[in-house]
Amino acid sequence: MTHILITGASRGIGAAIADALTTDATKVVALSSADGDLADPHAPARLWAESLDRLDGRIDVLINNAGVFETNPIDKSDADWLAGWNRTLEVNLTASAQLCRLAVRHWQQGARGGRIVNIASRAAYRGDSPAHWHYAASKAGMVAMTKTIARAYARENILAFAICPGFTMTGMAEEYLESRGGDKLLADIPLGRVAMPEEIAEMARWCALAAPPSMTGAVLDANGASYVR
């Protein structure tokens, strides 16, 4: 049985991933914001330890999906802008890095390997709006971290993948589309629609359970051809 830890699983992409991975052959711990604030630097270690207990002392797959998408206009006060920057980097990148580190060390001690799936964003490559410098930077950092983990630990059967969705039909994306003129943004997507959470969930499920080991380090796009690398 494969033991899986998912963060940010209360709604949207995270909830869809949890549904896709909950089978007779898996045991899943799906964490939400109710379990702890990832802006708290002590939260990742606590959540890892609690999840490890719930999963009988073994985690085989870590899926980092938790994240925030909050505006941070440059005309805020210096202190407020920096606070907004730090909060987004703490939740989106630093907490994910802490969990990745704990996972790698866990697998090294058990000498059995494991898989990391990091949910990043199209913004890692394309950038984002003028009010979202911090979001784009956090997701670019997540992609770079994923590649580094893949290169560093492949020989130990520790595999890492990143998924970069564009707009996805979640509450967060709906608010953003409405605020910036949904029709105009949709016109920039050749597919003609945003992604569905179930599409991203299927990609995450495959990376977590079935992707060939030689694919470690891969970054998968899901943006309706709105940004093609």
N, C-alpha and C positions, 0 to 999 in steps of 0.2 A: 504494500500500500504506500502511495506517495503522500508525504506530508507537506502541506502548502500553507505559507503565510502570505496574506494579501493585505496591503494597507489601502486606506481610502475606499472601502468597499460598501459604503452605505447607500450609494446611489450612482447613477450614470454608468460610466465605463467600469468602475470598480465593482459595482453590483452585478453587472453583466459578466465580468470575469469570474466572480465567485460562482455564479450560476453555471457557467460553462465548465468550471473545474470541479464541481461537486458531483461526484459519481461514486459508484460502489468501490472503485479502485483508489479513491483519494480520501484524505482527511484534511479538511480546510479550516483554518482560522481566518476569519474575515474581519479585520479591524476597521473601526470608523472613528470619527472625531470624538465620539462619546467615550472611547477608550483612553484618550489622552491627546493633549495638544502637542503636536510635533514641533511647534515653535519653542517648546521647553527642551533645552538640551539634555535633560535627564530622561525625557520620555522614551526615546528609542530603545535604550538599554532595558528600561523597565518593561516595555511592551514586548521586546524580544524574549526576556526571561519568562514573562507570563505566558506567551505563546508557546514557548518551548515546553513548559509544564503541561499545557493543554494538548500538546502534540506528542506526549509521551517521551520527551527528551530528544526528539529528532525532527529537524526541518530539512526537507529535501529541495524545496523550491521557495524562493523569495520573490514576490512581485511587488515592486514599489510603484503604487499608483497614486498615493495621497499627494495632494497639491492644492495650492491656492492660486487664484487668478484675480488679483485686486489691482485697481487703477492706482497709479502713483505719478501724477502729473509733475513736470519739472518745476512748475511755479509754486509748489508747496514750500513751506519754510524749510530751511536746511535740515533742521532736526526731524521734522515730519517725513521729509523725503528719505532721509537715511533710515529712519525707523521702518518705513514701508519697504525699502530695499532689503534691509536685514531680515525682516519677517518672511518675505517671500523666499529669500535664499536659504533661510533656516529650515523652512517647511519643505520646500521643493527639492533642495539639493543636500544640505547638511544632514538632515534626518535620514534621507535615503543613503547617504554615504556611511553614516553610522550603522545602519542596518546591514548594508553590504559588507562592511568590515566584520561585523559580528557573524554574518553568514559564512564568509570566507574562513574565518578562524574556526568556526564550528566544524566546517567540512575538513579543514586541515587536521584537526584533532581526531576526527573519525576516519580519515583516510578513505572516504568513499565518494567525495565530490558532491556537486549539487548544481543548481541552475538559478540564475538571477534574470529576471525580466523587468526592465525599467521602462515605465511609460513616460516618454519624453514628449516632444511636440514638434510640429513643423517649424515652429518659431526658433528652434535650435539652429536651423539653417537659413531660414528666410527672414528672421527677425520678427518683430511685432509692432504694435502701435506706439506712438510717442509716449503713451502713458504706461507702457509695459516693458521698459528696458529690463527691469529686474526679472520678469517672467522669462523673456528670451534668454537672458544670461543663465538663469537657473537650469533651463532645459538644455542649453548647449553644454553646460557643465556636466549634466547627467549623461549626455551622449559620450563626452570625452572620458568620463569615469568608467562607463560601460566598456569602452574599447580598451582602456588600460587594464581593467580587471581581466578581460578576455585574454589579452596578451600575456599578462603576468602569471596566470594560474591554469592555463589550459592543460599543461602537463599533469596537473593534479586532478583533472576531470572536473574542474570548476568552470562552468560555461556561463557566458553573459550575453544577453541580447537586449536591444533597445527598440522600442516601437515609437514612431513619430506620427501621431494623428494630426490631421488638420482640424477644421471645425467638426465637432461631433455633436449629435443631438442630445445634449445634456442641459440641465438647467443653467449651468454656467455659460454655455455657448449661446443658448437662446437669448439671455440677457445681453450678451455682447453683440449678437447680430442685430437685435432691436435697437441698441444704442448707436450703432454705426451704419444703419441702413441695410437691412438684410438683403434686399434685391440686388444692390450693387455688389455686395460681397459674394453672393451666390453666382453672379455673372462671371466672377473670377475663377469659378470651379468648373472645369470642362465637363465633369460628370453631371453637373446640373443640380447637385444636392450635397448636403453635408453627410458625413459618415454616420452610421448607426452604431450605438454602443456594442451591439452584438457582433458587428464586424471586427471591431478592435478586440473584443473578447475572444473571438475565434483565433486571431493572430496570437494573442497571449497564451491561449490554451495550447496551441501548437508549439510555441517556443518553450513552454514549460514542460511539456510531456513528450513531444515527438520530433522536434527539429533535430537534424543530424548534428553530431558534435562538431563536424568540420565547419558548421555555420557559426560557431562562436565568434562574437565580435560584430555580428551583422546588425545593421540598423535598418528596420523595415518601415517604409512610408505607407501612409493611408490617408491621402488628402485629395482624392478625386482628380489627380494630375494638376492640382493648383500650384504645386511646386515640384518640379522634376529635376533630380540631381543627376 
